[in-house]
Amino acid sequence: MKRMTCGCKLIEKTLSCIDCQGKSFNTNIAKVQAQNVVFWPLDDIELVDWTTTNKFARLWFCEDIHHSSILKLAIKKAVQKSPNWNLSSKLFQDDSNYEKNQFLGFVSSHKKGTLLTSFHIHSLLVFHTDLQKNTIVTCILTEQNHILSNMQDWLLQIMQLIQYPHVSLFSTVITNEFIGEDFYLSQHSMDGYEAMGFDVTQLTQDVEQSLFTIKTNMPIPMLVYGDSFQWAKYGHHILPSSLDLTRLDKASLHQTIRNSLIEFLRTDLDGNLSSTLNPLTASKLDHYLSRLFEGLSETANKGKFFDQHLLNEQSKDHFIDEIVDVALFATQIPYSYSQIDSAKDLKSIQCWNQD
């Protein structure tokens, strides 16, 4: 219900921008806070983290891209950076007919006062409604660092909620039949779309022209992206490569995963196999201690000075805080601790449109 409410409110207010002549113009882009359209008990933790820690995170909607030149240009530039860069020139080749291209996407946007100054698209959909009231998705594009989250899934779901009051259908079609380029759905993509309810059993995919069409008439289901999903994404970086999970019973599997995770958490990210401080951490400590003893003569008893320094409660607390900061820096584990080279193969990164 929360998502449907947010979807319906998207058209209430649009962003303005300044052109090269210093005049304000309407971008015809509506926006809401991105964190208002995620649901943390269900959503992927990386998507929740992005929407809550990125104060510029927004969900954008545009009813007609033809009336938003700034957005049209940004979409073309985003496509040019994708594996399907050659399709950018065909994306809006003819938007003068009945097909009104619409936009929905997760964006980081910056404003000065009430005026939009800059933005960056992270994930987008371009779609229109055909004469049979089907929602035709012509472009899906998501950044590689977000492709393993459910950012793209939510865009399709919110799109259905936006469309339903107008067409009274959830019918959604994903196809590249309008351009006929050399593009096909991989097995990973088909598995992902099948999980979202698309009928891939009737997939028509011409081998020579790579034309395909998949469709669902139902609302795309909500899934729980919990711990098991995170293990599916990143577990193979932690578990031994020689481990055969199919030969382990449930109890043994849990213990193996637990031990592997403990071993990983004990691993020095800089590659040290001993308790020796890495050079960066050692330099931070040296820098702090050199400031601590600043002003003392070379013959001064630094040990005695240090003991007296710790006798003062305020100095002692400050010293502990400094050491804790260095310790936290030395032992921190970035959430995105590895780059998934094959990420774009695990979920579709696609772009297609009509002539």
LOTORSE-863089 format. One record per residue (C-alpha): residue number from 1; residue in one letter; chain; x, y, z. Coordinates in pm, whole numbers, plus 32768, in hexadecimal, padded with zeros to 4 digits. Example, Ala and Ser with C-alpha at 12.3 -4.5 7.8 and 13.67 -1.06 7.14 Angstrom:
{resi:1, resn:A, chain:A, c1:84CE, c2:7E3E, c3:830C}
{resi:2, resn:S, chain:A, c1:8557, c2:7F96, c3:82CA}
***
This chain:
{resi:1, resn:M, chain:A, c1:8000, c2:8000, c3:8000}
{resi:2, resn:K, chain:A, c1:811E, c2:80EC, c3:8051}
{resi:3, resn:R, chain:A, c1:81B5, c2:80BC, c3:7EF6}
{resi:4, resn:M, chain:A, c1:8069, c2:80F6, c3:7E48}
{resi:5, resn:T, chain:A, c1:8038, c2:8239, c3:7F0A}
{resi:6, resn:C, chain:A, c1:8192, c2:82B4, c3:7EAD}
{resi:7, resn:G, chain:A, c1:815A, c2:8253, c3:7D44}
{resi:8, resn:C, chain:A, c1:8017, c2:8318, c3:7D2C}
{resi:9, resn:K, chain:A, c1:80B6, c2:844C, c3:7DC9}
{resi:10, resn:L, chain:A, c1:81CF, c2:8456, c3:7CCD}
{resi:11, resn:I, chain:A, c1:8111, c2:853F, c3:7BE4}
{resi:12, resn:E, chain:A, c1:80C5, c2:864B, c3:7CE9}
{resi:13, resn:K, chain:A, c1:8202, c2:871C, c3:7CC5}
{resi:14, resn:T, chain:A, c1:8316, c2:8735, c3:7BC2}
{resi:15, resn:L, chain:A, c1:847C, c2:87B3, c3:7BC7}
{resi:16, resn:S, chain:A, c1:84FA, c2:88F5, c3:7B28}
{resi:17, resn:C, chain:A, c1:864E, c2:8941, c3:7A94}
{resi:18, resn:I, chain:A, c1:8716, c2:8A65, c3:7A04}
{resi:19, resn:D, chain:A, c1:8770, c2:8A6C, c3:7892}
{resi:20, resn:C, chain:A, c1:88AF, c2:8AFD, c3:77F8}
{resi:21, resn:Q, chain:A, c1:8807, c2:8C52, c3:77E2}
{resi:22, resn:G, chain:A, c1:87BB, c2:8C58, c3:7955}
{resi:23, resn:K, chain:A, c1:8647, c2:8C1C, c3:792A}
{resi:24, resn:S, chain:A, c1:8583, c2:8B25, c3:79FD}
{resi:25, resn:F, chain:A, c1:84CA, c2:8A0D, c3:794D}
{resi:26, resn:N, chain:A, c1:83F4, c2:88E5, c3:79B8}
{resi:27, resn:T, chain:A, c1:84A0, c2:8794, c3:7991}
{resi:28, resn:N, chain:A, c1:8352, c2:86DB, c3:79AD}
{resi:29, resn:I, chain:A, c1:83FE, c2:85ED, c3:7AA0}
{resi:30, resn:A, chain:A, c1:834C, c2:858D, c3:7BE3}
{resi:31, resn:K, chain:A, c1:8413, c2:8509, c3:7D0A}
{resi:32, resn:V, chain:A, c1:83F2, c2:846A, c3:7E61}
{resi:33, resn:Q, chain:A, c1:84F5, c2:8408, c3:7F65}
{resi:34, resn:A, chain:A, c1:8580, c2:82B3, c3:7F03}
{resi:35, resn:Q, chain:A, c1:856E, c2:8234, c3:8069}
{resi:36, resn:N, chain:A, c1:83F4, c2:8266, c3:805D}
{resi:37, resn:V, chain:A, c1:83CF, c2:8156, c3:7F59}
{resi:38, resn:V, chain:A, c1:84A4, c2:8047, c3:7FF7}
{resi:39, resn:F, chain:A, c1:8436, c2:7F56, c3:8106}
{resi:40, resn:W, chain:A, c1:855B, c2:7EF1, c3:81E0}
{resi:41, resn:P, chain:A, c1:84CC, c2:7DA7, c3:826C}
{resi:42, resn:L, chain:A, c1:84B6, c2:7D21, c3:8107}
{resi:43, resn:D, chain:A, c1:85A8, c2:7DE2, c3:802D}
{resi:44, resn:D, chain:A, c1:8712, c2:7D93, c3:7FE4}
{resi:45, resn:I, chain:A, c1:87F1, c2:7E2D, c3:80F0}
{resi:46, resn:E, chain:A, c1:88C8, c2:7EDB, c3:7FE9}
{resi:47, resn:L, chain:A, c1:8799, c2:7F8D, c3:7F57}
{resi:48, resn:V, chain:A, c1:8723, c2:7FF2, c3:80B4}
{resi:49, resn:D, chain:A, c1:8882, c2:806D, c3:8106}
{resi:50, resn:W, chain:A, c1:8893, c2:813B, c3:7FC5}
{resi:51, resn:T, chain:A, c1:8743, c2:81E3, c3:7FFF}
{resi:52, resn:T, chain:A, c1:8784, c2:8232, c3:816F}
{resi:53, resn:T, chain:A, c1:88F1, c2:82A3, c3:8160}
{resi:54, resn:N, chain:A, c1:88DE, c2:835E, c3:8016}
{resi:55, resn:K, chain:A, c1:8828, c2:84A1, c3:806B}
{resi:56, resn:F, chain:A, c1:8808, c2:84ED, c3:7EF7}
{resi:57, resn:A, chain:A, c1:8756, c2:83A4, c3:7EA2}
{resi:58, resn:R, chain:A, c1:860D, c2:83DB, c3:7DEE}
{resi:59, resn:L, chain:A, c1:850A, c2:8320, c3:7D21}
{resi:60, resn:W, chain:A, c1:84B9, c2:83E1, c3:7BE3}
{resi:61, resn:F, chain:A, c1:838E, c2:83C3, c3:7AFB}
{resi:62, resn:C, chain:A, c1:8349, c2:8473, c3:79B2}
{resi:63, resn:E, chain:A, c1:81FB, c2:8444, c3:7902}
{resi:64, resn:D, chain:A, c1:8281, c2:84A7, c3:77AC}
{resi:65, resn:I, chain:A, c1:83F5, c2:84AA, c3:7762}
{resi:66, resn:H, chain:A, c1:83AE, c2:856F, c3:7624}
{resi:67, resn:H, chain:A, c1:8368, c2:869D, c3:7706}
{resi:68, resn:S, chain:A, c1:84A7, c2:8675, c3:77D2}
{resi:69, resn:S, chain:A, c1:85D3, c2:86B7, c3:76F5}
{resi:70, resn:I, chain:A, c1:86C7, c2:86B2, c3:7819}
{resi:71, resn:L, chain:A, c1:8651, c2:8556, c3:7880}
{resi:72, resn:K, chain:A, c1:8652, c2:84D4, c3:771B}
{resi:73, resn:L, chain:A, c1:87BD, c2:853F, c3:76F1}
{resi:74, resn:A, chain:A, c1:881E, c2:84A0, c3:783F}
{resi:75, resn:I, chain:A, c1:877D, c2:8354, c3:77DF}
{resi:76, resn:K, chain:A, c1:8838, c2:8350, c3:7695}
{resi:77, resn:K, chain:A, c1:8981, c2:8394, c3:7747}
{resi:78, resn:A, chain:A, c1:8938, c2:827D, c3:7841}
{resi:79, resn:V, chain:A, c1:88F6, c2:8188, c3:7726}
{resi:80, resn:Q, chain:A, c1:8A39, c2:81F2, c3:767A}
{resi:81, resn:K, chain:A, c1:8AF6, c2:817E, c3:77B0}
{resi:82, resn:S, chain:A, c1:8A50, c2:8026, c3:77A9}
{resi:83, resn:P, chain:A, c1:8AAD, c2:7EED, c3:76E2}
{resi:84, resn:N, chain:A, c1:8996, c2:7F52, c3:75F1}
{resi:85, resn:W, chain:A, c1:8A25, c2:80AB, c3:75AB}
{resi:86, resn:N, chain:A, c1:89CE, c2:8093, c3:7439}
{resi:87, resn:L, chain:A, c1:8858, c2:809C, c3:7489}
{resi:88, resn:S, chain:A, c1:885C, c2:81FB, c3:7517}
{resi:89, resn:S, chain:A, c1:8815, c2:829C, c3:73C7}
{resi:90, resn:K, chain:A, c1:86E1, c2:81BF, c3:7394}
{resi:91, resn:L, chain:A, c1:864E, c2:81E3, c3:74EF}
{resi:92, resn:F, chain:A, c1:8574, c2:830F, c3:7498}
{resi:93, resn:Q, chain:A, c1:8587, c2:82F8, c3:731F}
{resi:94, resn:D, chain:A, c1:8415, c2:8340, c3:72F8}
{resi:95, resn:D, chain:A, c1:834C, c2:83B2, c3:7425}
{resi:96, resn:S, chain:A, c1:8252, c2:847E, c3:735E}
{resi:97, resn:N, chain:A, c1:8150, c2:8367, c3:7339}
{resi:98, resn:Y, chain:A, c1:8057, c2:82DF, c3:7437}
{resi:99, resn:E, chain:A, c1:816B, c2:8239, c3:7505}
{resi:100, resn:K, chain:A, c1:81AF, c2:832A, c3:7624}
{resi:101, resn:N, chain:A, c1:82FC, c2:82C1, c3:76BB}
{resi:102, resn:Q, chain:A, c1:8302, c2:82D9, c3:7836}
{resi:103, resn:F, chain:A, c1:8426, c2:82CC, c3:7928}
{resi:104, resn:L, chain:A, c1:844D, c2:8235, c3:7A82}
{resi:105, resn:G, chain:A, c1:859B, c2:8222, c3:7B32}
{resi:106, resn:F, chain:A, c1:8671, c2:8234, c3:7C6A}
{resi:107, resn:V, chain:A, c1:8748, c2:836D, c3:7C5E}
{resi:108, resn:S, chain:A, c1:883D, c2:8434, c3:7D2F}
{resi:109, resn:S, chain:A, c1:87D8, c2:85A0, c3:7CFF}
{resi:110, resn:H, chain:A, c1:8861, c2:86E9, c3:7D81}
{resi:111, resn:K, chain:A, c1:87A0, c2:882C, c3:7DAA}
{resi:112, resn:K, chain:A, c1:87F2, c2:8994, c3:7DF9}
{resi:113, resn:G, chain:A, c1:86C1, c2:8A1A, c3:7EA6}
{resi:114, resn:T, chain:A, c1:859D, c2:899B, c3:7DD6}
{resi:115, resn:L, chain:A, c1:8665, c2:8974, c3:7C93}
{resi:116, resn:L, chain:A, c1:8700, c2:8832, c3:7C14}
{resi:117, resn:T, chain:A, c1:8877, c2:8860, c3:7BD8}
{resi:118, resn:S, chain:A, c1:88F8, c2:86FF, c3:7B8A}
{resi:119, resn:F, chain:A, c1:8891, c2:8592, c3:7B95}
{resi:120, resn:H, chain:A, c1:890B, c2:8432, c3:7B55}
{resi:121, resn:I, chain:A, c1:882D, c2:8311, c3:7AE5}
{resi:122, resn:H, chain:A, c1:886F, c2:81C4, c3:7B94}
{resi:123, resn:S, chain:A, c1:8752, c2:80F0, c3:7B09}
{resi:124, resn:L, chain:A, c1:8644, c2:8140, c3:7A0C}
{resi:125, resn:L, chain:A, c1:8519, c2:80C4, c3:7948}
{resi:126, resn:V, chain:A, c1:848D, c2:8155, c3:7806}
{resi:127, resn:F, chain:A, c1:8330, c2:80DB, c3:77B1}
{resi:128, resn:H, chain:A, c1:81EE, c2:8130, c3:76F9}
{resi:129, resn:T, chain:A, c1:8089, c2:80B0, c3:76DD}
{resi:130, resn:D, chain:A, c1:801B, c2:8008, c3:759A}
{resi:131, resn:L, chain:A, c1:7EBF, c2:800D, c3:7500}
{resi:132, resn:Q, chain:A, c1:7E60, c2:7ECD, c3:75BB}
{resi:133, resn:K, chain:A, c1:7EBC, c2:7F76, c3:7706}
{resi:134, resn:N, chain:A, c1:7FF0, c2:7E9E, c3:7739}
{resi:135, resn:T, chain:A, c1:8118, c2:7F47, c3:77E1}
{resi:136, resn:I, chain:A, c1:823C, c2:7F1E, c3:76F0}
{resi:137, resn:V, chain:A, c1:8392, c2:7F39, c3:7795}
{resi:138, resn:T, chain:A, c1:848C, c2:7FAC, c3:7690}
{resi:139, resn:C, chain:A, c1:85BD, c2:7FF8, c3:7763}
{resi:140, resn:I, chain:A, c1:8643, c2:7F6B, c3:78AA}
{resi:141, resn:L, chain:A, c1:8795, c2:7FE4, c3:7921}
{resi:142, resn:T, chain:A, c1:883B, c2:7FBE, c3:7A75}
{resi:143, resn:E, chain:A, c1:8999, c2:8010, c3:7AEB}
{resi:144, resn:Q, chain:A, c1:8A76, c2:7EE4, c3:7B27}
{resi:145, resn:N, chain:A, c1:8AAA, c2:7F39, c3:7C96}
{resi:146, resn:H, chain:A, c1:892F, c2:7F2D, c3:7CCA}
{resi:147, resn:I, chain:A, c1:88D9, c2:7E0E, c3:7BE2}
{resi:148, resn:L, chain:A, c1:88E2, c2:7D0A, c3:7CF9}
{resi:149, resn:S, chain:A, c1:87EE, c2:7DCE, c3:7DD2}
{resi:150, resn:N, chain:A, c1:8678, c2:7DD2, c3:7D91}
{resi:151, resn:M, chain:A, c1:8684, c2:7F39, c3:7D0F}
{resi:152, resn:Q, chain:A, c1:861A, c2:7ECC, c3:7BB2}
{resi:153, resn:D, chain:A, c1:8508, c2:7DE9, c3:7C39}
{resi:154, resn:W, chain:A, c1:846A, c2:7F04, c3:7CFD}
{resi:155, resn:L, chain:A, c1:8462, c2:7FE5, c3:7BCE}
{resi:156, resn:L, chain:A, c1:8396, c2:7EE2, c3:7B12}
{resi:157, resn:Q, chain:A, c1:82AB, c2:7EB9, c3:7C3A}
{resi:158, resn:I, chain:A, c1:827B, c2:802F, c3:7C6D}
{resi:159, resn:M, chain:A, c1:8245, c2:8056, c3:7AF6}
{resi:160, resn:Q, chain:A, c1:8125, c2:7F5F, c3:7B09}
{resi:161, resn:L, chain:A, c1:808B, c2:8025, c3:7C29}
{resi:162, resn:I, chain:A, c1:80A8, c2:816A, c3:7B65}
{resi:163, resn:Q, chain:A, c1:800F, c2:80CD, c3:7A2F}
{resi:164, resn:Y, chain:A, c1:7EED, c2:8014, c3:7AD0}
{resi:165, resn:P, chain:A, c1:7E0B, c2:8143, c3:7B18}
{resi:166, resn:H, chain:A, c1:7E24, c2:81A0, c3:79A6}
{resi:167, resn:V, chain:A, c1:7E06, c2:804E, c3:78F9}
{resi:168, resn:S, chain:A, c1:7D65, c2:7F70, c3:7A08}
{resi:169, resn:L, chain:A, c1:7E5E, c2:7E5F, c3:79AC}
{resi:170, resn:F, chain:A, c1:7FA8, c2:7DDC, c3:7A2F}
{resi:171, resn:S, chain:A, c1:8006, c2:7D5A, c3:78D6}
{resi:172, resn:T, chain:A, c1:817A, c2:7D9C, c3:78A5}
{resi:173, resn:V, chain:A, c1:8243, c2:7D45, c3:776F}
{resi:174, resn:I, chain:A, c1:83BD, c2:7D4F, c3:774C}
{resi:175, resn:T, chain:A, c1:8430, c2:7D3B, c3:75E4}
{resi:176, resn:N, chain:A, c1:8534, c2:7DAE, c3:74EB}
{resi:177, resn:E, chain:A, c1:845C, c2:7D6C, c3:73BA}
{resi:178, resn:F, chain:A, c1:8454, c2:7EDA, c3:7355}
{resi:179, resn:I, chain:A, c1:85C7, c2:7EF9, c3:730D}
{resi:180, resn:G, chain:A, c1:8630, c2:7D9A, c3:729F}
{resi:181, resn:E, chain:A, c1:8795, c2:7DC7, c3:7318}
{resi:182, resn:D, chain:A, c1:8884, c2:7CB1, c3:7372}
{resi:183, resn:F, chain:A, c1:8812, c2:7C8D, c3:74D8}
{resi:184, resn:Y, chain:A, c1:8796, c2:7B5C, c3:7592}
{resi:185, resn:L, chain:A, c1:872F, c2:7AF0, c3:76EE}
{resi:186, resn:S, chain:A, c1:882E, c2:7A1C, c3:77A7}
{resi:187, resn:Q, chain:A, c1:87BF, c2:78F6, c3:787D}
{resi:188, resn:H, chain:A, c1:8809, c2:79C2, c3:79B7}
{resi:189, resn:S, chain:A, c1:8722, c2:7AD5, c3:7939}
{resi:190, resn:M, chain:A, c1:860E, c2:79DE, c3:78E7}
{resi:191, resn:D, chain:A, c1:862D, c2:7942, c3:7A42}
{resi:192, resn:G, chain:A, c1:8611, c2:7A9B, c3:7AE0}
{resi:193, resn:Y, chain:A, c1:84E1, c2:7B00, c3:7A16}
{resi:194, resn:E, chain:A, c1:843B, c2:79B0, c3:7A54}
{resi:195, resn:A, chain:A, c1:8463, c2:79EE, c3:7BCB}
{resi:196, resn:M, chain:A, c1:83AA, c2:7B38, c3:7B97}
{resi:197, resn:G, chain:A, c1:8287, c2:7A83, c3:7AF1}
{resi:198, resn:F, chain:A, c1:82D9, c2:7AB2, c3:7981}
{resi:199, resn:D, chain:A, c1:827E, c2:798F, c3:78A0}
{resi:200, resn:V, chain:A, c1:83C6, c2:7923, c3:7803}
{resi:201, resn:T, chain:A, c1:8344, c2:77CE, c3:7799}
{resi:202, resn:Q, chain:A, c1:82A2, c2:7871, c3:766B}
{resi:203, resn:L, chain:A, c1:83D6, c2:7944, c3:7625}
{resi:204, resn:T, chain:A, c1:83FC, c2:7991, c3:74B6}
{resi:205, resn:Q, chain:A, c1:8567, c2:79DA, c3:746C}
{resi:206, resn:D, chain:A, c1:85D8, c2:79E1, c3:7303}
{resi:207, resn:V, chain:A, c1:873B, c2:795A, c3:72F8}
{resi:208, resn:E, chain:A, c1:879D, c2:7A2C, c3:71CC}
{resi:209, resn:Q, chain:A, c1:86FD, c2:7B74, c3:722D}
{resi:210, resn:S, chain:A, c1:86F4, c2:7B3E, c3:73A7}
{resi:211, resn:L, chain:A, c1:858C, c2:7BB5, c3:73C3}
{resi:212, resn:F, chain:A, c1:84DB, c2:7B5C, c3:7506}
{resi:213, resn:T, chain:A, c1:839C, c2:7BA2, c3:75C6}
{resi:214, resn:I, chain:A, c1:8342, c2:7B3F, c3:772A}
{resi:215, resn:K, chain:A, c1:8203, c2:7B9D, c3:77DF}
{resi:216, resn:T, chain:A, c1:8151, c2:7B8F, c3:792D}
{resi:217, resn:N, chain:A, c1:7FE4, c2:7BE1, c3:7977}
{resi:218, resn:M, chain:A, c1:8013, c2:7BDC, c3:7AEE}
{resi:219, resn:P, chain:A, c1:80A8, c2:7CCD, c3:7BEB}
{resi:220, resn:I, chain:A, c1:821A, c2:7C88, c3:7C16}
{resi:221, resn:P, chain:A, c1:8231, c2:7BDB, c3:7D6A}
{resi:222, resn:M, chain:A, c1:82E7, c2:7C66, c3:7E99}
{resi:223, resn:L, chain:A, c1:8408, c2:7B8E, c3:7F09}
{resi:224, resn:V, chain:A, c1:84D3, c2:7B86, c3:804A}
{resi:225, resn:Y, chain:A, c1:863E, c2:7BE0, c3:8006}
{resi:226, resn:G, chain:A, c1:86CE, c2:7B5E, c3:814C}
{resi:227, resn:D, chain:A, c1:880E, c2:7AB8, c3:81C3}
{resi:228, resn:S, chain:A, c1:87F0, c2:7996, c3:80CE}
{resi:229, resn:F, chain:A, c1:87EB, c2:7A8F, c3:7FAE}
{resi:230, resn:Q, chain:A, c1:8927, c2:7B35, c3:8031}
{resi:231, resn:W, chain:A, c1:89D2, c2:79E2, c3:804A}
{resi:232, resn:A, chain:A, c1:896B, c2:7996, c3:7EE5}
{resi:233, resn:K, chain:A, c1:8A0B, c2:7ADD, c3:7E73}
{resi:234, resn:Y, chain:A, c1:8B4B, c2:7ADC, c3:7F3C}
{resi:235, resn:G, chain:A, c1:8B72, c2:7987, c3:7FDE}
{resi:236, resn:H, chain:A, c1:8C50, c2:78FA, c3:7ECD}
{resi:237, resn:H, chain:A, c1:8D56, c2:7A02, c3:7F24}
{resi:238, resn:I, chain:A, c1:8D67, c2:797E, c3:8088}
{resi:239, resn:L, chain:A, c1:8D31, c2:7807, c3:8068}
{resi:240, resn:P, chain:A, c1:8E55, c2:772B, c3:7FF6}
{resi:241, resn:S, chain:A, c1:8E50, c2:76FF, c3:7E7C}
{resi:242, resn:S, chain:A, c1:8E7C, c2:7588, c3:7EA6}
{resi:243, resn:L, chain:A, c1:8D47, c2:7566, c3:7F83}
{resi:244, resn:D, chain:A, c1:8C32, c2:748C, c3:7EF6}
{resi:245, resn:L, chain:A, c1:8AF7, c2:7506, c3:7FA2}
{resi:246, resn:T, chain:A, c1:8A20, c2:73F1, c3:7F0F}
{resi:247, resn:R, chain:A, c1:8AD1, c2:72EB, c3:7FE0}
{resi:248, resn:L, chain:A, c1:8A99, c2:7393, c3:8130}
{resi:249, resn:D, chain:A, c1:896B, c2:7364, c3:8210}
{resi:250, resn:K, chain:A, c1:88C1, c2:7497, c3:82A2}
{resi:251, resn:A, chain:A, c1:8979, c2:7491, c3:83F1}
{resi:252, resn:S, chain:A, c1:8ACE, c2:7467, c3:834D}
{resi:253, resn:L, chain:A, c1:8A7E, c2:7577, c3:8252}
{resi:254, resn:H, chain:A, c1:8A25, c2:7671, c3:8363}
{resi:255, resn:Q, chain:A, c1:8B67, c2:7626, c3:841E}
{resi:256, resn:T, chain:A, c1:8C36, c2:7642, c3:82E0}
{resi:257, resn:I, chain:A, c1:8B9C, c2:7794, c3:828A}
{resi:258, resn:R, chain:A, c1:8BCB, c2:780E, c3:83EF}
{resi:259, resn:N, chain:A, c1:8D3A, c2:77A6, c3:83F7}
{resi:260, resn:S, chain:A, c1:8D7A, c2:783E, c3:82A1}
{resi:261, resn:L, chain:A, c1:8CDE, c2:7988, c3:830B}
{resi:262, resn:I, chain:A, c1:8DAB, c2:7991, c3:844D}
{resi:263, resn:E, chain:A, c1:8EE7, c2:794D, c3:8387}
{resi:264, resn:F, chain:A, c1:8E8E, c2:7A61, c3:8294}
{resi:265, resn:L, chain:A, c1:8E4F, c2:7B5C, c3:83AC}
{resi:266, resn:R, chain:A, c1:8FA5, c2:7B0B, c3:843A}
{resi:267, resn:T, chain:A, c1:904D, c2:7B48, c3:82EC}
{resi:268, resn:D, chain:A, c1:911D, c2:7C81, c3:82C5}
{resi:269, resn:L, chain:A, c1:909B, c2:7D31, c3:818F}
{resi:270, resn:D, chain:A, c1:91FA, c2:7DB3, c3:814A}
{resi:271, resn:G, chain:A, c1:9279, c2:7C4E, c3:812F}
{resi:272, resn:N, chain:A, c1:9334, c2:7C31, c3:8278}
{resi:273, resn:L, chain:A, c1:9339, c2:7AD0, c3:8302}
{resi:274, resn:S, chain:A, c1:93C1, c2:7B32, c3:8458}
{resi:275, resn:S, chain:A, c1:9364, c2:7C23, c3:8570}
{resi:276, resn:T, chain:A, c1:9462, c2:7D1F, c3:84EF}
{resi:277, resn:L, chain:A, c1:93C8, c2:7E73, c3:84AC}
{resi:278, resn:N, chain:A, c1:93AB, c2:7ECC, c3:8340}
{resi:279, resn:P, chain:A, c1:9473, c2:8000, c3:82D0}
{resi:280, resn:L, chain:A, c1:9346, c2:80E5, c3:82B6}
{resi:281, resn:T, chain:A, c1:92CC, c2:8097, c3:8416}
{resi:282, resn:A, chain:A, c1:942D, c2:80B5, c3:84A3}
{resi:283, resn:S, chain:A, c1:9457, c2:8209, c3:83FE}
{resi:284, resn:K, chain:A, c1:9312, c2:8284, c3:849A}
{resi:285, resn:L, chain:A, c1:9387, c2:821A, c3:85F3}
{resi:286, resn:D, chain:A, c1:94DF, c2:82B6, c3:85BD}
{resi:287, resn:H, chain:A, c1:943E, c2:83F9, c3:854C}
{resi:288, resn:Y, chain:A, c1:9360, c2:840A, c3:8681}
{resi:289, resn:L, chain:A, c1:947A, c2:83B6, c3:8774}
{resi:290, resn:S, chain:A, c1:9561, c2:84B6, c3:86D4}
{resi:291, resn:R, chain:A, c1:9458, c2:85C0, c3:870F}
{resi:292, resn:L, chain:A, c1:942D, c2:8543, c3:8872}
{resi:293, resn:F, chain:A, c1:959D, c2:8577, c3:88C3}
{resi:294, resn:E, chain:A, c1:95BB, c2:86BE, c3:8805}
{resi:295, resn:G, chain:A, c1:968A, c2:87C3, c3:88BD}
{resi:296, resn:L, chain:A, c1:974E, c2:86CB, c3:8993}
{resi:297, resn:S, chain:A, c1:98C8, c2:86D7, c3:8989}
{resi:298, resn:E, chain:A, c1:998C, c2:85B1, c3:8903}
{resi:299, resn:T, chain:A, c1:9A03, c2:855C, c3:8A64}
{resi:300, resn:A, chain:A, c1:98A7, c2:856C, c3:8B00}
{resi:301, resn:N, chain:A, c1:981E, c2:8433, c3:8BA7}
{resi:302, resn:K, chain:A, c1:9703, c2:83E1, c3:8AB6}
{resi:303, resn:G, chain:A, c1:9693, c2:82B7, c3:8B85}
{resi:304, resn:K, chain:A, c1:965D, c2:838D, c3:8CBA}
{resi:305, resn:F, chain:A, c1:95AF, c2:8498, c3:8BEA}
{resi:306, resn:F, chain:A, c1:94C9, c2:8390, c3:8B56}
{resi:307, resn:D, chain:A, c1:946F, c2:8306, c3:8CB0}
{resi:308, resn:Q, chain:A, c1:941C, c2:8462, c3:8D2E}
{resi:309, resn:H, chain:A, c1:9353, c2:84A5, c3:8BF4}
{resi:310, resn:L, chain:A, c1:9274, c2:837A, c3:8C3E}
{resi:311, resn:L, chain:A, c1:9240, c2:83E4, c3:8DA9}
{resi:312, resn:N, chain:A, c1:9171, c2:8506, c3:8D29}
{resi:313, resn:E, chain:A, c1:9012, c2:8480, c3:8CE6}
{resi:314, resn:Q, chain:A, c1:8FCF, c2:8570, c3:8BC6}
{resi:315, resn:S, chain:A, c1:911E, c2:8521, c3:8B1F}
{resi:316, resn:K, chain:A, c1:90E8, c2:83AF, c3:8B5B}
{resi:317, resn:D, chain:A, c1:8F8E, c2:83B4, c3:8AB8}
{resi:318, resn:H, chain:A, c1:9016, c2:8473, c3:898E}
{resi:319, resn:F, chain:A, c1:9135, c2:837B, c3:8968}
{resi:320, resn:I, chain:A, c1:9044, c2:8254, c3:8971}
{resi:321, resn:D, chain:A, c1:8F64, c2:82F9, c3:886D}
{resi:322, resn:E, chain:A, c1:908D, c2:832E, c3:8783}
{resi:323, resn:I, chain:A, c1:9102, c2:81C4, c3:87A6}
{resi:324, resn:V, chain:A, c1:8FA1, c2:8142, c3:8771}
{resi:325, resn:D, chain:A, c1:8F85, c2:820F, c3:8630}
{resi:326, resn:V, chain:A, c1:90CA, c2:8179, c3:85AF}
{resi:327, resn:A, chain:A, c1:905B, c2:801B, c3:8616}
{resi:328, resn:L, chain:A, c1:8F0D, c2:8041, c3:8566}
{resi:329, resn:F, chain:A, c1:8FBC, c2:80BD, c3:842E}
{resi:330, resn:A, chain:A, c1:90AD, c2:7F96, c3:8437}
{resi:331, resn:T, chain:A, c1:8F9D, c2:7E8F, c3:8460}
{resi:332, resn:Q, chain:A, c1:8E80, c2:7F19, c3:8392}
{resi:333, resn:I, chain:A, c1:8DE9, c2:7E3B, c3:8286}
{resi:334, resn:P, chain:A, c1:8D46, c2:7EFC, c3:816A}
{resi:335, resn:Y, chain:A, c1:8BEB, c2:7E73, c3:811D}
{resi:336, resn:S, chain:A, c1:8C39, c2:7E5A, c3:7FAC}
{resi:337, resn:Y, chain:A, c1:8D7D, c2:7DA5, c3:7FE8}
{resi:338, resn:S, chain:A, c1:8D95, c2:7D09, c3:7E92}
{resi:339, resn:Q, chain:A, c1:8D48, c2:7D66, c3:7D2D}
{resi:340, resn:I, chain:A, c1:8C6A, c2:7C6D, c3:7C7C}
{resi:341, resn:D, chain:A, c1:8CFB, c2:7C53, c3:7B20}
{resi:342, resn:S, chain:A, c1:8BD8, c2:7B83, c3:7AA5}
{resi:343, resn:A, chain:A, c1:8ACB, c2:7C59, c3:7B48}
{resi:344, resn:K, chain:A, c1:8A37, c2:7CCD, c3:7A00}
{resi:345, resn:D, chain:A, c1:89FE, c2:7B60, c3:79A2}
{resi:346, resn:L, chain:A, c1:8931, c2:7B16, c3:7ADA}
{resi:347, resn:K, chain:A, c1:8818, c2:7C02, c3:7A84}
{resi:348, resn:S, chain:A, c1:87C9, c2:7CA3, c3:7939}
{resi:349, resn:I, chain:A, c1:8861, c2:7DEE, c3:78D2}
{resi:350, resn:Q, chain:A, c1:878C, c2:7E3B, c3:77A6}
{resi:351, resn:C, chain:A, c1:8724, c2:7F4E, c3:76C0}
{resi:352, resn:W, chain:A, c1:863A, c2:7F42, c3:759B}
{resi:353, resn:N, chain:A, c1:8533, c2:801D, c3:74F6}
{resi:354, resn:Q, chain:A, c1:845B, c2:8056, c3:73C6}
{resi:355, resn:D, chain:A, c1:84AF, c2:80F8, c3:727B}
***
